[in-house]
């Protein structure tokens, strides 16, 4: 079952995938399902995705949602300012 239950969420997702885009979304409109759906794309397509300026709480929420959706098969690789070059 898709996380994107509402038509406008599916439309946002499709537009972001089909075209390069910037999404500005008000609270309460379902950003988490859209982000988790977008985070699945690099797994399926073996590509790179960068997600910038995410708080620790948001990072944990995304990790949990992605893990639940993929049965623990997918994880996020977090690179921060203190990540050594050898680890990147």
Biopython code that builds the backbone (N, CA, C, O; Angstrom):
import numpy as np
from Bio.PDB.StructureBuilder import StructureBuilder

atoms = [
    (1, "UNK", "N", (0.843, -1.188, 0.000)),
    (1, "UNK", "CA", (0.000, 0.000, 0.000)),
    (1, "UNK", "C", (0.883, 1.245, 0.000)),
    (1, "UNK", "O", (1.883, 1.307, 0.716)),
    (2, "UNK", "N", (0.524, 2.188, -0.771)),
    (2, "UNK", "CA", (1.292, 3.413, -0.891)),
    (2, "UNK", "C", (1.115, 4.289, 0.348)),
    (2, "UNK", "O", (0.037, 4.350, 0.939)),
    (3, "UNK", "N", (2.177, 4.948, 0.715)),
    (3, "UNK", "CA", (2.095, 5.911, 1.810)),
    (3, "UNK", "C", (1.333, 7.157, 1.402)),
    (3, "UNK", "O", (0.789, 7.872, 2.244)),
    (4, "UNK", "N", (1.301, 7.406, 0.110)),
    (4, "UNK", "CA", (0.685, 8.626, -0.413)),
    (4, "UNK", "C", (-0.805, 8.391, -0.628)),
    (4, "UNK", "O", (-1.241, 8.005, -1.713)),
    (5, "UNK", "N", (-1.557, 8.628, 0.407)),
    (5, "UNK", "CA", (-2.987, 8.318, 0.380)),
    (5, "UNK", "C", (-3.827, 9.421, -0.251)),
    (5, "UNK", "O", (-4.896, 9.158, -0.801)),
    (6, "UNK", "N", (-3.344, 10.642, -0.172)),
    (6, "UNK", "CA", (-4.132, 11.765, -0.676)),
    (6, "UNK", "C", (-3.700, 12.126, -2.092)),
    (6, "UNK", "O", (-2.512, 12.079, -2.412)),
    (7, "UNK", "N", (-4.660, 12.485, -2.941)),
    (7, "UNK", "CA", (-4.332, 12.804, -4.335)),
    (7, "UNK", "C", (-3.274, 13.895, -4.488)),
    (7, "UNK", "O", (-2.406, 13.793, -5.355)),
    (8, "UNK", "N", (-3.333, 14.935, -3.660)),
    (8, "UNK", "CA", (-2.352, 16.014, -3.811)),
    (8, "UNK", "C", (-0.954, 15.544, -3.427)),
    (8, "UNK", "O", (0.031, 16.050, -3.966)),
    (9, "UNK", "N", (-0.843, 14.572, -2.493)),
    (9, "UNK", "CA", (0.465, 14.017, -2.145)),
    (9, "UNK", "C", (1.039, 13.222, -3.316)),
    (9, "UNK", "O", (2.231, 13.312, -3.610)),
    (10, "UNK", "N", (0.192, 12.452, -3.975)),
    (10, "UNK", "CA", (0.646, 11.693, -5.148)),
    (10, "UNK", "C", (1.066, 12.632, -6.274)),
    (10, "UNK", "O", (2.033, 12.362, -6.986)),
    (11, "UNK", "N", (0.334, 13.736, -6.434)),
    (11, "UNK", "CA", (0.667, 14.721, -7.466)),
    (11, "UNK", "C", (2.010, 15.403, -7.163)),
    (11, "UNK", "O", (2.829, 15.596, -8.062)),
    (12, "UNK", "N", (2.224, 15.761, -5.908)),
    (12, "UNK", "CA", (3.496, 16.364, -5.497)),
    (12, "UNK", "C", (4.640, 15.400, -5.766)),
    (12, "UNK", "O", (5.663, 15.783, -6.333)),
    (13, "UNK", "N", (4.466, 14.150, -5.357)),
    (13, "UNK", "CA", (5.506, 13.138, -5.552)),
    (13, "UNK", "C", (5.821, 12.962, -7.036)),
    (13, "UNK", "O", (6.989, 12.948, -7.425)),
    (14, "UNK", "N", (4.801, 12.830, -7.855)),
    (14, "UNK", "CA", (5.000, 12.625, -9.291)),
    (14, "UNK", "C", (5.734, 13.802, -9.919)),
    (14, "UNK", "O", (6.620, 13.618, -10.754)),
    (15, "UNK", "N", (5.363, 15.000, -9.517)),
    (15, "UNK", "CA", (6.012, 16.187, -10.079)),
    (15, "UNK", "C", (7.472, 16.275, -9.643)),
    (15, "UNK", "O", (8.332, 16.642, -10.443)),
    (16, "UNK", "N", (7.760, 15.943, -8.390)),
    (16, "UNK", "CA", (9.142, 15.971, -7.916)),
    (16, "UNK", "C", (10.004, 14.920, -8.609)),
    (16, "UNK", "O", (11.191, 15.146, -8.844)),
    (17, "UNK", "N", (9.416, 13.786, -8.931)),
    (17, "UNK", "CA", (10.169, 12.719, -9.596)),
    (17, "UNK", "C", (10.369, 13.041, -11.074)),
    (17, "UNK", "O", (11.446, 12.803, -11.621)),
    (18, "UNK", "N", (9.351, 13.575, -11.713)),
    (18, "UNK", "CA", (9.420, 13.861, -13.149)),
    (18, "UNK", "C", (10.265, 15.086, -13.475)),
    (18, "UNK", "O", (10.874, 15.156, -14.543)),
    (19, "UNK", "N", (10.303, 16.036, -12.573)),
    (19, "UNK", "CA", (11.030, 17.284, -12.805)),
    (19, "UNK", "C", (11.874, 17.587, -11.567)),
    (19, "UNK", "O", (11.551, 17.136, -10.467)),
    (20, "UNK", "N", (12.932, 18.335, -11.742)),
    (20, "UNK", "CA", (13.658, 18.828, -10.582)),
    (20, "UNK", "C", (12.754, 19.822, -9.880)),
    (20, "UNK", "O", (12.042, 20.591, -10.524)),
    (21, "UNK", "N", (12.787, 19.804, -8.563)),
    (21, "UNK", "CA", (11.887, 20.724, -7.900)),
    (21, "UNK", "C", (12.284, 21.020, -6.475)),
    (21, "UNK", "O", (13.130, 20.346, -5.888)),
    (22, "UNK", "N", (11.667, 22.025, -5.942)),
    (22, "UNK", "CA", (11.808, 22.424, -4.559)),
    (22, "UNK", "C", (10.412, 22.378, -3.958)),
    (22, "UNK", "O", (9.469, 22.944, -4.510)),
    (23, "UNK", "N", (10.291, 21.707, -2.838)),
    (23, "UNK", "CA", (8.983, 21.568, -2.204)),
    (23, "UNK", "C", (8.946, 22.381, -0.925)),
    (23, "UNK", "O", (9.776, 22.196, -0.034)),
    (24, "UNK", "N", (7.988, 23.275, -0.841)),
    (24, "UNK", "CA", (7.709, 24.026, 0.376)),
    (24, "UNK", "C", (6.297, 23.634, 0.761)),
    (24, "UNK", "O", (5.345, 23.882, 0.021)),
    (25, "UNK", "N", (6.172, 23.016, 1.934)),
    (25, "UNK", "CA", (4.883, 22.452, 2.329)),
    (25, "UNK", "C", (4.564, 22.874, 3.755)),
    (25, "UNK", "O", (5.422, 22.788, 4.634)),
    (26, "UNK", "N", (3.351, 23.324, 3.990)),
    (26, "UNK", "CA", (2.929, 23.748, 5.321)),
    (26, "UNK", "C", (2.773, 22.537, 6.238)),
    (26, "UNK", "O", (2.523, 21.421, 5.782)),
    (27, "UNK", "N", (2.922, 22.779, 7.524)),
    (27, "UNK", "CA", (2.751, 21.708, 8.509)),
    (27, "UNK", "C", (1.360, 21.100, 8.376)),
    (27, "UNK", "O", (0.384, 21.791, 8.084)),
    (28, "UNK", "N", (1.299, 19.794, 8.598)),
    (28, "UNK", "CA", (0.016, 19.107, 8.592)),
    (28, "UNK", "C", (-0.445, 18.619, 7.236)),
    (28, "UNK", "O", (-1.529, 18.046, 7.125)),
    (29, "UNK", "N", (0.359, 18.835, 6.191)),
    (29, "UNK", "CA", (-0.050, 18.406, 4.855)),
    (29, "UNK", "C", (0.610, 17.098, 4.425)),
    (29, "UNK", "O", (0.474, 16.681, 3.275)),
    (30, "UNK", "N", (1.315, 16.460, 5.335)),
    (30, "UNK", "CA", (1.837, 15.129, 5.036)),
    (30, "UNK", "C", (3.209, 15.110, 4.395)),
    (30, "UNK", "O", (3.414, 14.435, 3.386)),
    (31, "UNK", "N", (4.146, 15.838, 4.966)),
    (31, "UNK", "CA", (5.498, 15.845, 4.420)),
    (31, "UNK", "C", (6.193, 14.501, 4.595)),
    (31, "UNK", "O", (6.894, 14.049, 3.690)),
    (32, "UNK", "N", (6.010, 13.854, 5.749)),
    (32, "UNK", "CA", (6.705, 12.597, 6.026)),
    (32, "UNK", "C", (6.442, 11.515, 4.980)),
    (32, "UNK", "O", (7.399, 10.904, 4.505)),
    (33, "UNK", "N", (5.195, 11.248, 4.600)),
    (33, "UNK", "CA", (4.972, 10.230, 3.567)),
    (33, "UNK", "C", (5.635, 10.573, 2.233)),
    (33, "UNK", "O", (6.119, 9.688, 1.527)),
    (34, "UNK", "N", (5.654, 11.849, 1.897)),
    (34, "UNK", "CA", (6.287, 12.273, 0.641)),
    (34, "UNK", "C", (7.791, 12.050, 0.723)),
    (34, "UNK", "O", (8.391, 11.523, -0.214)),
    (35, "UNK", "N", (8.409, 12.448, 1.844)),
    (35, "UNK", "CA", (9.848, 12.261, 2.002)),
    (35, "UNK", "C", (10.242, 10.788, 2.008)),
    (35, "UNK", "O", (11.219, 10.402, 1.366)),
    (36, "UNK", "N", (9.498, 9.980, 2.719)),
    (36, "UNK", "CA", (9.822, 8.549, 2.775)),
    (36, "UNK", "C", (9.671, 7.917, 1.395)),
    (36, "UNK", "O", (10.476, 7.071, 1.007)),
    (37, "UNK", "N", (8.657, 8.321, 0.663)),
    (37, "UNK", "CA", (8.485, 7.815, -0.706)),
    (37, "UNK", "C", (9.651, 8.241, -1.586)),
    (37, "UNK", "O", (10.131, 7.460, -2.409)),
    (38, "UNK", "N", (10.108, 9.484, -1.414)),
    (38, "UNK", "CA", (11.264, 9.958, -2.177)),
    (38, "UNK", "C", (12.539, 9.218, -1.771)),
    (38, "UNK", "O", (13.392, 8.943, -2.615)),
    (39, "UNK", "N", (12.672, 8.900, -0.497)),
    (39, "UNK", "CA", (13.864, 8.196, -0.026)),
    (39, "UNK", "C", (13.931, 6.761, -0.543)),
    (39, "UNK", "O", (15.003, 6.156, -0.557)),
    (40, "UNK", "N", (12.810, 6.226, -0.959)),
    (40, "UNK", "CA", (12.801, 4.879, -1.537)),
    (40, "UNK", "C", (13.410, 4.865, -2.936)),
    (40, "UNK", "O", (13.942, 3.841, -3.363)),
    (41, "UNK", "N", (13.342, 5.963, -3.640)),
    (41, "UNK", "CA", (13.836, 6.016, -5.018)),
    (41, "UNK", "C", (15.309, 5.645, -5.148)),
    (41, "UNK", "O", (15.648, 4.841, -6.016)),
    (42, "UNK", "N", (16.206, 6.200, -4.317)),
    (42, "UNK", "CA", (17.610, 5.803, -4.462)),
    (42, "UNK", "C", (17.831, 4.312, -4.226)),
    (42, "UNK", "O", (18.746, 3.723, -4.801)),
    (43, "UNK", "N", (17.017, 3.707, -3.399)),
    (43, "UNK", "CA", (17.133, 2.279, -3.132)),
    (43, "UNK", "C", (16.766, 1.500, -4.385)),
    (43, "UNK", "O", (17.477, 0.576, -4.780)),
    (44, "UNK", "N", (15.660, 1.872, -5.006)),
    (44, "UNK", "CA", (15.185, 1.171, -6.191)),
    (44, "UNK", "C", (16.049, 1.458, -7.413)),
    (44, "UNK", "O", (16.289, 0.569, -8.229)),
    (45, "UNK", "N", (16.516, 2.696, -7.539)),
    (45, "UNK", "CA", (17.250, 3.108, -8.736)),
    (45, "UNK", "C", (18.765, 3.116, -8.538)),
    (45, "UNK", "O", (19.514, 3.370, -9.481)),
    (46, "UNK", "N", (19.212, 2.841, -7.320)),
    (46, "UNK", "CA", (20.635, 2.871, -6.971)),
    (46, "UNK", "C", (21.269, 4.216, -7.334)),
    (46, "UNK", "O", (22.291, 4.283, -8.017)),
    (47, "UNK", "N", (20.632, 5.270, -6.857)),
    (47, "UNK", "CA", (21.128, 6.625, -7.080)),
    (47, "UNK", "C", (21.382, 7.294, -5.736)),
    (47, "UNK", "O", (21.130, 6.712, -4.681)),
    (48, "UNK", "N", (21.871, 8.493, -5.787)),
    (48, "UNK", "CA", (22.192, 9.262, -4.595)),
    (48, "UNK", "C", (21.130, 10.320, -4.353)),
    (48, "UNK", "O", (20.644, 10.955, -5.290)),
    (49, "UNK", "N", (20.773, 10.504, -3.084)),
    (49, "UNK", "CA", (19.856, 11.572, -2.719)),
    (49, "UNK", "C", (20.429, 12.273, -1.501)),
    (49, "UNK", "O", (20.861, 11.627, -0.546)),
    (50, "UNK", "N", (20.430, 13.581, -1.541)),
    (50, "UNK", "CA", (20.887, 14.379, -0.414)),
    (50, "UNK", "C", (19.693, 15.050, 0.240)),
    (50, "UNK", "O", (18.848, 15.640, -0.433)),
    (51, "UNK", "N", (19.637, 14.954, 1.542)),
    (51, "UNK", "CA", (18.593, 15.609, 2.320)),
    (51, "UNK", "C", (19.313, 16.500, 3.319)),
    (51, "UNK", "O", (20.018, 16.007, 4.199)),
    (52, "UNK", "N", (19.140, 17.792, 3.189)),
    (52, "UNK", "CA", (19.905, 18.748, 3.978)),
    (52, "UNK", "C", (19.078, 19.392, 5.070)),
    (52, "UNK", "O", (17.863, 19.551, 4.948)),
    (53, "UNK", "N", (19.770, 19.761, 6.151)),
    (53, "UNK", "CA", (19.182, 20.544, 7.233)),
    (53, "UNK", "C", (18.024, 19.824, 7.914)),
    (53, "UNK", "O", (16.945, 20.387, 8.095)),
    (54, "UNK", "N", (18.262, 18.590, 8.281)),
    (54, "UNK", "CA", (17.250, 17.793, 8.972)),
    (54, "UNK", "C", (17.620, 17.727, 10.450)),
    (54, "UNK", "O", (18.767, 17.442, 10.797)),
    (55, "UNK", "N", (16.657, 17.988, 11.308)),
    (55, "UNK", "CA", (16.928, 17.927, 12.750)),
    (55, "UNK", "C", (17.096, 16.470, 13.182)),
    (55, "UNK", "O", (16.744, 15.550, 12.444)),
    (56, "UNK", "N", (17.632, 16.274, 14.370)),
    (56, "UNK", "CA", (17.811, 14.912, 14.891)),
    (56, "UNK", "C", (16.477, 14.190, 15.028)),
    (56, "UNK", "O", (16.381, 12.999, 14.733)),
    (57, "UNK", "N", (15.449, 14.906, 15.474)),
    (57, "UNK", "CA", (14.127, 14.295, 15.627)),
    (57, "UNK", "C", (13.564, 13.874, 14.268)),
    (57, "UNK", "O", (13.010, 12.784, 14.126)),
    (58, "UNK", "N", (13.714, 14.753, 13.271)),
    (58, "UNK", "CA", (13.241, 14.424, 11.919)),
    (58, "UNK", "C", (14.028, 13.251, 11.339)),
    (58, "UNK", "O", (13.466, 12.389, 10.663)),
    (59, "UNK", "N", (15.324, 13.226, 11.607)),
    (59, "UNK", "CA", (16.164, 12.134, 11.128)),
    (59, "UNK", "C", (15.686, 10.803, 11.699)),
    (59, "UNK", "O", (15.577, 9.816, 10.971)),
    (60, "UNK", "N", (15.402, 10.775, 12.989)),
    (60, "UNK", "CA", (14.938, 9.541, 13.622)),
    (60, "UNK", "C", (13.567, 9.123, 13.088)),
    (60, "UNK", "O", (13.311, 7.935, 12.887)),
    (61, "UNK", "N", (12.700, 10.089, 12.861)),
    (61, "UNK", "CA", (11.368, 9.811, 12.315)),
    (61, "UNK", "C", (11.477, 9.220, 10.911)),
    (61, "UNK", "O", (10.771, 8.269, 10.578)),
    (62, "UNK", "N", (12.355, 9.780, 10.096)),
    (62, "UNK", "CA", (12.567, 9.263, 8.740)),
    (62, "UNK", "C", (13.175, 7.862, 8.778)),
    (62, "UNK", "O", (12.770, 6.987, 8.012)),
    (63, "UNK", "N", (14.143, 7.650, 9.663)),
    (63, "UNK", "CA", (14.758, 6.319, 9.796)),
    (63, "UNK", "C", (13.701, 5.258, 10.151)),
    (63, "UNK", "O", (13.654, 4.182, 9.555)),
    (64, "UNK", "N", (12.872, 5.588, 11.122)),
    (64, "UNK", "CA", (11.845, 4.647, 11.573)),
    (64, "UNK", "C", (10.844, 4.349, 10.464)),
    (64, "UNK", "O", (10.525, 3.187, 10.213)),
    (65, "UNK", "N", (10.351, 5.381, 9.804)),
    (65, "UNK", "CA", (9.360, 5.194, 8.743)),
    (65, "UNK", "C", (9.947, 4.393, 7.585)),
    (65, "UNK", "O", (9.276, 3.510, 7.050)),
    (66, "UNK", "N", (11.178, 4.680, 7.189)),
    (66, "UNK", "CA", (11.821, 3.965, 6.091)),
    (66, "UNK", "C", (12.077, 2.517, 6.468)),
    (66, "UNK", "O", (11.904, 1.615, 5.648)),
    (67, "UNK", "N", (12.484, 2.297, 7.693)),
    (67, "UNK", "CA", (12.736, 0.937, 8.166)),
    (67, "UNK", "C", (11.442, 0.112, 8.183)),
    (67, "UNK", "O", (11.433, -1.050, 7.778)),
    (68, "UNK", "N", (10.367, 0.719, 8.649)),
    (68, "UNK", "CA", (9.083, 0.020, 8.692)),
    (68, "UNK", "C", (8.583, -0.296, 7.285)),
    (68, "UNK", "O", (8.049, -1.376, 7.031)),
    (69, "UNK", "N", (8.761, 0.646, 6.388)),
    (69, "UNK", "CA", (8.277, 0.471, 5.030)),
    (69, "UNK", "C", (9.047, -0.601, 4.270)),
    (69, "UNK", "O", (8.470, -1.339, 3.471)),
    (70, "UNK", "N", (10.339, -0.683, 4.518)),
    (70, "UNK", "CA", (11.179, -1.634, 3.776)),
    (70, "UNK", "C", (11.499, -2.878, 4.573)),
    (70, "UNK", "O", (12.315, -3.693, 4.141)),
    (71, "UNK", "N", (10.877, -3.043, 5.723)),
    (71, "UNK", "CA", (11.146, -4.219, 6.543)),
    (71, "UNK", "C", (12.567, -4.257, 7.065)),
    (71, "UNK", "O", (13.133, -5.335, 7.250)),
    (72, "UNK", "N", (13.152, -3.089, 7.305)),
    (72, "UNK", "CA", (14.508, -3.004, 7.822)),
    (72, "UNK", "C", (15.588, -3.160, 6.773)),
    (72, "UNK", "O", (16.772, -3.171, 7.111)),
    (73, "UNK", "N", (15.212, -3.283, 5.502)),
    (73, "UNK", "CA", (16.180, -3.491, 4.432)),
    (73, "UNK", "C", (16.924, -2.212, 4.054)),
    (73, "UNK", "O", (18.061, -2.280, 3.586)),
    (74, "UNK", "N", (16.310, -1.065, 4.246)),
    (74, "UNK", "CA", (16.919, 0.198, 3.828)),
    (74, "UNK", "C", (17.295, 1.028, 5.046)),
    (74, "UNK", "O", (16.571, 1.056, 6.041)),
    (75, "UNK", "N", (18.407, 1.687, 4.958)),
    (75, "UNK", "CA", (18.837, 2.591, 6.015)),
    (75, "UNK", "C", (19.326, 3.892, 5.397)),
    (75, "UNK", "O", (19.626, 3.966, 4.205)),
    (76, "UNK", "N", (19.395, 4.904, 6.232)),
    (76, "UNK", "CA", (19.932, 6.188, 5.799)),
    (76, "UNK", "C", (21.409, 6.244, 6.154)),
    (76, "UNK", "O", (21.812, 5.776, 7.219)),
    (77, "UNK", "N", (22.200, 6.800, 5.289)),
    (77, "UNK", "CA", (23.619, 7.045, 5.569)),
    (77, "UNK", "C", (23.732, 8.523, 5.892)),
    (77, "UNK", "O", (23.499, 9.371, 5.032)),
    (78, "UNK", "N", (24.084, 8.828, 7.113)),
    (78, "UNK", "CA", (24.129, 10.200, 7.583)),
    (78, "UNK", "C", (25.571, 10.693, 7.569)),
    (78, "UNK", "O", (26.456, 10.085, 8.172)),
    (79, "UNK", "N", (25.791, 11.796, 6.876)),
    (79, "UNK", "CA", (27.096, 12.451, 6.846)),
    (79, "UNK", "C", (26.942, 13.822, 7.476)),
    (79, "UNK", "O", (26.117, 14.629, 7.048)),
    (80, "UNK", "N", (27.740, 14.073, 8.492)),
    (80, "UNK", "CA", (27.685, 15.365, 9.168)),
    (80, "UNK", "C", (29.052, 16.018, 9.098)),
    (80, "UNK", "O", (29.995, 15.451, 8.547)),
    (81, "UNK", "N", (29.153, 17.205, 9.656)),
    (81, "UNK", "CA", (30.415, 17.928, 9.598)),
    (81, "UNK", "C", (31.555, 17.201, 10.304)),
    (81, "UNK", "O", (32.721, 17.451, 9.998)),
    (82, "UNK", "N", (31.245, 16.315, 11.232)),
    (82, "UNK", "CA", (32.304, 15.597, 11.940)),
    (82, "UNK", "C", (32.607, 14.224, 11.330)),
    (82, "UNK", "O", (33.379, 13.457, 11.906)),
    (83, "UNK", "N", (32.019, 13.906, 10.188)),
    (83, "UNK", "CA", (32.297, 12.641, 9.486)),
    (83, "UNK", "C", (33.633, 12.760, 8.769)),
    (83, "UNK", "O", (33.846, 13.673, 7.972)),
    (84, "UNK", "N", (34.527, 11.828, 9.062)),
    (84, "UNK", "CA", (35.853, 11.855, 8.441)),
    (84, "UNK", "C", (35.760, 11.498, 6.961)),
    (84, "UNK", "O", (34.868, 10.759, 6.546)),
    (85, "UNK", "N", (36.673, 12.021, 6.185)),
    (85, "UNK", "CA", (36.692, 11.816, 4.741)),
    (85, "UNK", "C", (36.744, 10.328, 4.392)),
    (85, "UNK", "O", (36.120, 9.900, 3.421)),
    (86, "UNK", "N", (37.482, 9.537, 5.175)),
    (86, "UNK", "CA", (37.600, 8.110, 4.892)),
    (86, "UNK", "C", (36.245, 7.391, 5.019)),
    (86, "UNK", "O", (36.019, 6.373, 4.365)),
    (87, "UNK", "N", (35.369, 7.912, 5.842)),
    (87, "UNK", "CA", (34.059, 7.301, 6.075)),
    (87, "UNK", "C", (33.042, 7.693, 5.001)),
    (87, "UNK", "O", (32.024, 7.024, 4.827)),
    (88, "UNK", "N", (33.324, 8.773, 4.289)),
    (88, "UNK", "CA", (32.401, 9.229, 3.255)),
    (88, "UNK", "C", (32.543, 8.346, 2.055)),
    (88, "UNK", "O", (31.855, 8.549, 1.055)),
]
sb = StructureBuilder()
sb.init_structure("model")
sb.init_model(0)
sb.init_chain("A")
sb.init_seg("    ")
for serial, (resi, resn, name, xyz) in enumerate(atoms, 1):
    if name == "N":
        sb.init_residue(resn, " ", resi, " ")
    sb.init_atom(name, np.array(xyz, "f"), 0.0, 1.0, " ", f" {name:<3s}", serial, name[0])
structure = sb.get_structure()
